[in-house]
Each structure stands twice: as structure tokens, then as C-alpha cells.
């Protein structure tokens, strides 16, 4: 039944916080720093999933949610074929690592960590190029 396999749908949300963006350090494999996000639940819109994942992983309410790009390279996630709808948003307050985040940080384009999971380095490169325009 291989021909009926389908990619899994995910969301990621680039959260602007002050002069930087929020990344989480993952507690589970694949390890590394990542844009907050996760799988879309059945019956949930991608927008609802983005807001839920942001709240679960950062403890923050995100506002000004906007769709950014869709990333669909079959090799973007080493666990399985996923497609991610990436959003941008803004948040205030003190972020706290929660859910599957073991650490949290605020980074700028020049202070991004070296160990970034998935294809999130490419997503962040696209984001910072667009922000400069």
C-alpha cells in the first residue's frame, strides 16, 4: 500500500520578540534548536495549530499571525516526509520553555545557534532576507 502514503502536515511559527526571534531547543530527536512548531491535529486549521504549538512550546500568546511560506522537501525532516506551513507572528512577555522544548532563546540573524534542526536554517535565511527587503 506504499502508493497511498501521504506526507504529514506540520506548522512552524517564527515569533518576533523585541529585536529577535524565539527558538526552542528540542528535548527529543532530532536534537538542536528549532522554530516552535509541530504537527497539525485532525480537525484543526493550520492557523489554530500554529497558535497552539507556539503557546505549548513558549508559553506565549502570538498575535499578528501571517502565513510566510510552505516547505515541502521530502527530506526536510529525518523522521518522515512532512510539509510545513510556516507562519510569522509577534509576542510579548517572558518566554518559557514548555512541552517538548528543553530550552528557549531569543536570537537575531547574527546570533543564531550552530545546531539548528530540520530545514529551519533555510527557513530562517528566507525570513531574514525577506525582512531586509
trRosetta pair geometry for C-beta under 8 A, 3 or more apart (Angstrom, degrees):
i j d omega theta_ij theta_ji phi_ij phi_ji
1 4 5.1 -39 174 33 90 114
1 5 7.5 116 124 -43 79 77
2 5 5.9 -33 -165 -6 46 115
5 81 7.9 96 140 40 112 130
7 72 7.3 90 116 -151 176 88
7 74 7.3 -122 -92 -115 122 75
7 80 7.6 156 -141 138 62 93
7 81 4.2 -92 -108 123 90 100
7 82 5.8 147 -178 -115 101 18
7 83 4.9 86 120 -17 139 96
8 39 6.2 -40 161 -125 119 108
8 80 6.0 58 7 102 120 126
8 81 7.1 136 15 90 74 60
8 82 4.9 -35 70 -108 87 80
8 83 7.5 -179 83 23 39 69
9 39 7.1 96 84 -156 58 68
9 40 4.5 -31 106 30 106 124
9 46 7.3 -97 162 -93 121 101
9 82 7.4 148 -99 -160 10 77
9 83 5.7 -26 -111 67 60 93
9 84 8.0 135 -169 -95 50 35
9 85 7.4 11 -171 -6 95 101
10 37 6.1 76 164 151 102 115
10 38 6.3 -118 -147 146 95 19
10 39 5.4 -56 -101 -96 78 46
10 40 6.6 -161 -106 -15 23 81
10 77 7.7 106 -2 -51 154 150
10 82 4.9 19 -2 179 122 125
10 83 6.9 166 29 80 76 41
10 84 4.5 -33 83 -99 98 81
10 85 7.6 -178 93 23 48 65
11 37 5.1 -149 102 -149 58 102
11 38 7.0 -6 55 56 77 46
11 40 6.1 89 -19 -66 101 92
11 46 5.4 149 -82 -166 122 84
11 49 4.7 141 7 107 140 111
11 50 4.4 -114 157 -76 144 79
11 53 6.1 172 80 19 107 146
11 84 6.4 136 -112 -158 17 77
11 85 5.3 -27 -108 67 77 85
11 86 7.4 149 -164 -93 58 32
11 87 6.6 7 -173 -1 106 108
12 34 7.8 -110 -130 166 117 94
12 35 4.3 62 -177 101 116 123
12 36 7.0 138 -156 83 64 42
12 37 3.5 -63 -102 -55 55 155
12 50 7.8 -2 79 -120 13 94
12 84 5.2 23 -4 179 103 132
12 85 7.9 176 27 84 65 40
12 86 4.8 -18 67 -113 97 80
12 87 7.3 180 90 28 48 68
12 120 7.2 -164 -153 -106 157 98
12 123 6.7 4 96 178 150 168
13 35 6.7 174 59 161 35 103
13 36 5.5 -34 58 81 90 95
13 37 5.9 152 5 -78 70 88
13 50 4.6 118 -66 -167 122 99
13 51 7.9 109 -76 -69 162 35
13 53 6.7 152 6 84 118 108
13 54 4.9 -49 70 -71 149 113
13 62 6.5 -47 162 -103 145 171
13 65 7.6 -46 -134 -128 121 95
13 86 7.4 169 -84 -162 33 58
13 87 4.6 -15 -112 70 81 99
13 88 7.2 148 -163 -103 66 17
13 89 5.7 -8 -175 17 113 114
14 21 5.6 -32 -172 -150 85 135
14 35 5.7 -47 -80 -141 66 126
14 68 6.7 50 20 -44 120 156
14 86 6.8 37 -14 176 99 103
14 87 7.1 -162 26 96 70 48
14 88 4.8 -26 68 -108 100 73
14 89 7.4 148 79 25 53 62
14 123 7.5 -163 -61 143 119 110
14 124 7.4 149 -110 -102 125 70
14 127 5.4 167 -118 -120 171 155
15 21 6.2 129 72 -159 51 74
15 22 4.4 -15 72 33 112 112
15 36 6.5 14 -9 29 120 125
15 54 6.1 126 -69 -140 131 120
15 58 6.6 -52 32 -26 167 174
15 60 7.0 111 -170 82 154 139
15 62 5.9 -104 -115 -108 108 116
15 88 7.9 162 -84 -161 29 52
15 89 5.5 -23 -111 75 69 87
15 90 6.9 126 -164 -119 67 18
15 91 5.1 -6 -173 9 119 115
16 20 7.7 167 -152 99 57 29
16 21 5.8 -46 -98 -96 47 75
16 88 6.9 33 -20 -176 102 97
16 89 7.2 -157 21 99 80 36
16 90 4.7 -31 67 -104 98 76
16 91 7.6 151 73 21 51 64
17 20 6.0 -24 69 76 81 76
17 21 6.7 115 20 -128 83 24
17 22 5.1 62 -4 -44 133 99
17 60 7.8 -76 -95 -128 123 174
17 90 7.4 149 -77 -158 47 61
17 91 5.6 -25 -90 69 94 84
17 92 7.5 152 -138 -97 79 31
17 95 6.7 -45 -113 -32 166 124
17 106 5.4 -103 82 -119 121 120
18 106 6.8 35 47 -176 115 149
19 108 6.4 -14 129 -89 92 114
20 106 4.1 111 85 165 136 90
20 107 5.3 155 -170 72 123 22
20 108 4.8 -90 -105 -64 91 66
20 111 7.5 -43 -120 57 128 122
21 106 7.0 159 73 -153 24 65
21 107 6.0 -35 62 65 76 76
21 108 7.6 123 13 -100 78 33
21 124 7.6 -173 71 -128 154 105
21 127 7.7 50 -69 126 163 149
22 36 6.6 5 107 -17 107 118
22 58 5.7 49 148 -116 153 139
22 60 7.7 168 -28 24 171 146
22 91 7.3 -19 -10 50 141 125
22 95 5.4 154 -127 -86 136 166
22 104 6.5 -8 -166 -173 100 102
22 105 7.3 157 -148 84 56 37
22 106 5.8 -34 -91 -98 62 69
22 107 8.0 128 -110 19 16 77
23 33 4.6 36 150 177 132 108
23 34 6.4 150 -164 69 90 25
23 35 6.4 -58 -116 -85 77 41
23 36 7.7 -167 -137 -32 32 72
23 104 7.4 168 88 -153 45 56
23 105 5.7 -15 61 64 87 86
23 106 8.0 155 19 -101 72 22
23 107 5.7 2 5 11 117 124
23 112 7.7 92 -26 -138 154 78
23 113 7.1 -143 92 15 154 113
23 116 7.7 -73 -150 -119 147 95
24 33 7.0 160 83 -153 33 63
24 34 5.8 -29 65 64 82 80
24 35 7.9 41 22 157 85 9
24 36 5.4 84 -10 -81 121 77
24 57 5.2 -70 -62 170 158 119
24 58 7.0 -122 -68 -72 113 82
24 97 6.3 129 -139 -122 96 90
24 101 3.7 -79 -164 -122 127 120
24 102 8.0 114 172 33 89 49
24 103 7.1 146 -166 81 57 51
24 104 5.3 -27 -109 -101 68 76
25 31 7.9 12 180 -170 81 78
25 32 7.3 -119 -143 142 68 21
25 33 5.3 -41 -94 -94 66 67
25 34 7.8 125 -114 16 21 76
25 97 7.4 -26 44 -117 82 139
25 101 6.6 97 57 -164 51 76
25 102 5.3 -65 96 65 97 85
25 103 3.7 13 34 55 125 99
25 104 7.2 -129 11 -63 79 32
25 105 7.4 55 -31 -2 98 104
26 29 7.7 112 127 -101 129 10
26 30 7.0 59 81 91 158 49
26 31 5.5 -160 78 -132 105 42
26 32 6.1 19 25 54 112 49
26 33 7.5 -172 -5 -100 81 16
26 34 5.5 46 -46 5 108 124
26 100 6.5 1 -148 139 73 98
26 101 6.9 -62 -101 -112 37 52
26 102 7.0 31 127 10 18 96
26 117 5.9 28 -4 -29 138 157
27 100 5.3 -135 40 -174 104 64
27 101 6.7 134 -17 -174 97 5
27 102 4.0 122 -78 -45 89 105
28 31 7.7 -155 105 -78 22 66
28 100 5.5 -43 7 -164 113 119
29 79 7.9 135 117 -71 91 110
30 77 7.8 -166 9 -157 126 67
30 78 5.6 91 -57 37 135 121
30 79 7.3 -139 -22 -36 96 96
30 117 5.0 149 102 -142 105 112
30 118 6.9 148 65 -53 131 65
31 115 7.4 -15 122 159 86 129
31 117 6.9 -160 109 -82 23 118
32 113 7.9 175 -172 106 78 124
32 115 4.2 -136 -128 148 91 89
32 116 5.6 118 159 -158 123 8
32 117 3.6 157 71 -53 116 83
33 105 7.4 -45 -129 41 127 118
33 112 7.8 -178 94 -173 147 77
33 113 4.6 109 -4 56 151 134
33 115 6.0 113 5 92 87 73
33 116 5.1 -46 71 -105 91 62
33 117 6.6 -173 68 -1 33 86
33 120 7.6 -133 107 93 72 146
34 37 7.2 -105 146 34 111 94
34 116 7.0 128 -84 -163 48 68
34 117 4.4 -32 -74 50 104 115
34 118 6.3 66 -122 15 110 112
34 120 5.4 -179 -137 -41 63 163
35 86 7.4 20 118 -135 159 105
35 120 5.0 -177 -6 -137 97 121
35 123 6.4 -69 -16 96 148 141
35 124 7.3 -176 -60 -62 115 95
36 53 5.9 156 153 135 92 95
36 54 5.3 97 116 -108 140 58
36 57 4.4 174 -138 80 109 140
36 58 5.6 -56 -83 -32 156 111
36 101 7.4 -29 -106 -69 91 134
37 50 7.2 -25 -118 -121 83 68
37 53 5.2 48 -139 139 29 152
37 57 7.8 -35 -1 5 25 155
37 84 6.9 39 163 -146 155 121
37 86 8.0 -53 -90 -113 149 68
38 49 7.3 -134 77 176 79 101
38 53 4.5 -179 26 -118 99 127
38 56 7.6 -32 10 69 145 138
38 57 7.6 161 -26 -42 117 127
38 100 7.7 116 -90 34 128 129
39 49 7.6 -96 120 -159 34 132
40 44 5.6 -159 -175 82 80 107
40 46 5.8 -50 -100 -100 136 64
40 49 4.2 -70 -113 -77 74 163
41 44 4.3 66 65 2 85 133
41 49 6.5 172 15 -100 75 103
41 52 7.9 -32 5 78 119 161
44 48 4.7 -129 -170 87 90 123
44 49 5.0 106 129 -60 126 90
44 52 7.3 -48 -160 5 145 146
45 48 4.6 98 53 6 81 101
45 49 6.9 -144 94 -5 44 86
46 49 5.5 -52 -146 38 35 115
46 50 6.3 40 154 -24 66 102
46 85 4.6 8 -170 64 147 150
46 87 7.9 160 141 -46 100 119
47 50 5.8 -51 -149 32 31 112
47 51 6.6 25 156 -12 63 106
47 65 6.2 109 -149 130 95 147
47 87 7.5 110 -116 -87 61 150
48 51 6.0 -59 -150 40 31 107
48 52 6.1 30 154 -19 67 111
49 52 5.7 -57 -142 40 29 111
49 53 6.0 27 161 -17 66 109
50 53 6.1 -56 -142 39 25 107
50 54 6.2 28 157 -20 62 109
50 62 7.5 -79 134 67 93 151
50 65 6.4 129 101 -146 134 129
50 85 7.6 -89 -60 97 118 100
50 87 4.6 37 -148 21 157 146
50 89 7.5 142 146 -21 120 136
51 54 5.8 -54 -146 36 28 113
51 55 6.4 27 156 -16 63 108
51 61 7.9 13 -163 -152 98 61
51 62 5.8 -143 -120 50 72 108
51 65 6.6 -60 -68 -75 97 149
52 55 5.9 -60 -151 39 29 109
52 56 6.1 26 155 -19 66 110
53 56 5.6 -54 -140 39 31 112
53 57 6.0 9 168 -2 67 114
54 57 6.6 -71 -142 47 21 95
54 58 5.7 -31 180 29 63 118
54 60 6.5 -66 152 75 97 85
54 62 4.6 1 120 -24 162 130
54 89 7.0 -32 -99 61 165 143
54 91 7.4 -177 168 -56 126 142
55 58 7.1 -73 -116 56 15 78
55 59 6.8 39 -168 -126 54 19
55 60 6.7 -131 -107 68 53 38
55 61 6.5 25 -95 -89 102 51
55 62 7.5 -117 -53 -3 75 90
56 98 6.2 -136 167 103 47 108
56 99 4.1 53 155 -51 95 145
57 97 7.4 -28 180 -147 63 53
57 98 6.0 -171 -139 66 20 75
57 99 4.9 -69 -84 48 60 125
57 100 6.9 -37 -105 52 98 69
57 101 4.6 101 -161 -25 87 127
57 104 7.9 145 152 -93 81 116
58 91 7.1 102 121 87 142 169
58 95 4.5 -48 -168 -145 94 104
58 96 7.0 112 178 52 41 47
58 97 7.6 -21 -110 -96 43 35
58 98 7.1 -95 -1 29 8 97
58 101 7.4 50 -69 10 52 166
58 104 6.3 124 -120 -132 75 144
59 93 7.9 -115 110 121 89 129
59 95 6.4 142 52 -154 90 48
59 96 4.2 10 17 50 145 98
59 98 5.3 103 -52 -8 94 135
60 91 4.0 65 153 -178 136 147
60 92 7.7 165 -152 61 117 33
60 93 5.5 170 -117 67 97 119
60 95 5.5 -45 -34 -100 124 78
61 91 6.6 155 77 -128 43 101
61 93 7.8 70 30 13 79 144
62 65 6.0 80 123 -72 112 95
62 89 3.8 47 178 132 117 147
62 90 6.8 131 -158 62 72 33
62 91 5.1 -60 -100 -66 61 105
63 89 6.4 146 67 -173 28 100
63 90 5.6 -38 67 68 81 87
63 91 7.0 137 15 -88 76 55
64 88 7.8 -37 118 115 93 82
64 89 5.6 148 79 -144 70 64
64 90 4.9 27 45 18 122 104
65 87 5.5 -7 -164 179 87 135
65 88 7.6 157 -148 82 42 45
65 89 4.6 -11 -92 -89 61 115
66 87 6.4 148 75 -160 38 80
66 88 5.2 -16 61 59 93 90
66 89 7.1 163 17 -74 67 62
67 85 6.5 -49 -136 178 103 102
67 86 7.6 101 -164 82 61 50
67 87 5.7 -54 -103 -103 41 75
68 86 4.4 -54 62 106 116 95
68 87 5.9 164 -4 -122 93 16
68 88 5.1 97 -64 -24 113 94
68 126 7.9 118 159 114 118 117
68 127 6.8 -19 -157 -96 146 92
68 130 7.9 164 -155 54 100 165
69 86 5.3 6 59 50 67 116
69 123 7.5 -162 60 -132 117 84
69 126 6.4 -37 7 135 151 151
70 83 6.6 6 -178 177 101 99
70 84 7.0 170 -155 88 55 49
70 85 5.4 -23 -104 -104 85 61
70 86 7.0 -175 -90 13 30 80
71 76 5.9 123 140 -114 112 162
71 83 7.2 173 87 -157 51 54
71 84 4.9 -2 55 57 97 98
71 86 6.3 49 -5 -25 104 118
71 119 6.0 -166 173 83 146 136
71 122 7.6 127 -124 95 137 118
71 123 6.3 -70 -48 -82 149 106
72 76 7.5 -155 164 -8 8 138
72 83 4.5 4 -110 -119 86 93
72 84 7.7 -160 -71 28 51 59
73 76 4.4 116 70 -47 94 96
73 119 6.4 108 45 -62 128 157
74 81 4.6 -29 -148 -120 79 106
75 78 7.7 23 -171 -88 68 53
76 82 6.3 -100 76 64 107 89
76 84 7.1 -119 121 2 150 114
76 118 5.8 32 161 -174 79 91
76 119 4.2 -57 -143 -11 94 125
77 80 6.2 -12 99 58 114 50
77 81 7.4 146 54 -123 100 13
77 82 4.4 32 14 19 141 120
77 118 5.5 -13 -92 -122 70 101
77 119 8.0 -79 -51 -5 58 91
79 82 7.8 35 69 -27 94 118
84 123 8.0 -44 96 -87 138 143
86 123 5.8 -174 -109 -149 159 126
88 127 7.2 145 -87 -134 117 115
91 95 7.4 84 106 -76 134 99
95 104 5.0 -133 126 145 115 145
95 106 7.3 143 26 -58 134 97
96 104 6.7 152 180 23 12 149
97 101 4.1 -134 -156 116 87 106
97 102 6.1 -1 165 128 146 11
97 103 5.4 -75 -73 -125 156 9
97 104 4.1 -167 -65 -23 85 102
98 101 6.1 30 48 47 32 106
101 104 5.8 43 156 -66 136 92
105 113 7.4 93 65 -36 150 120
107 111 4.9 -150 -152 92 80 93
107 112 5.1 92 161 -94 141 52
107 113 6.9 -99 -95 -16 150 76
108 111 4.9 65 45 22 79 101
108 112 7.6 -108 84 -42 38 69
109 112 6.7 -23 -161 -26 28 108
109 124 7.7 166 -116 160 71 103
109 128 4.5 104 -104 -129 123 146
112 116 6.8 -8 167 -60 113 132
112 121 7.7 121 150 -121 147 79
112 124 6.5 121 -111 139 148 157
113 116 6.4 143 81 -61 86 81
116 120 5.0 -127 166 81 108 105
116 121 4.6 129 81 -60 139 88
116 124 7.3 -86 -158 9 159 138
117 120 5.9 44 73 12 59 125
119 122 4.8 -32 172 35 90 118
119 123 6.2 99 115 -24 81 95
120 123 5.1 -49 -142 38 43 116
120 124 6.0 43 157 -19 71 103
121 124 5.9 -57 -148 40 28 108
121 125 6.3 33 151 -22 63 105
122 125 5.5 -50 -146 34 32 114
122 126 6.4 33 154 -18 64 103
123 126 5.8 -55 -153 36 30 111
123 127 6.3 32 149 -21 65 107
124 127 5.3 -50 -144 36 36 116
124 128 6.2 29 160 -15 68 104
125 128 6.2 -57 -144 39 27 103
125 129 6.3 29 155 -20 63 108
126 129 5.8 -57 -148 36 29 112
126 130 6.3 25 156 -17 64 110
127 130 5.9 -62 -151 38 28 109
127 131 6.3 28 154 -22 66 109
128 131 5.5 -49 -141 35 35 115
128 132 6.6 38 157 -23 64 102
129 132 6.1 -57 -156 30 30 110
129 133 7.1 38 148 -31 61 102
130 133 5.8 -46 -158 16 37 118
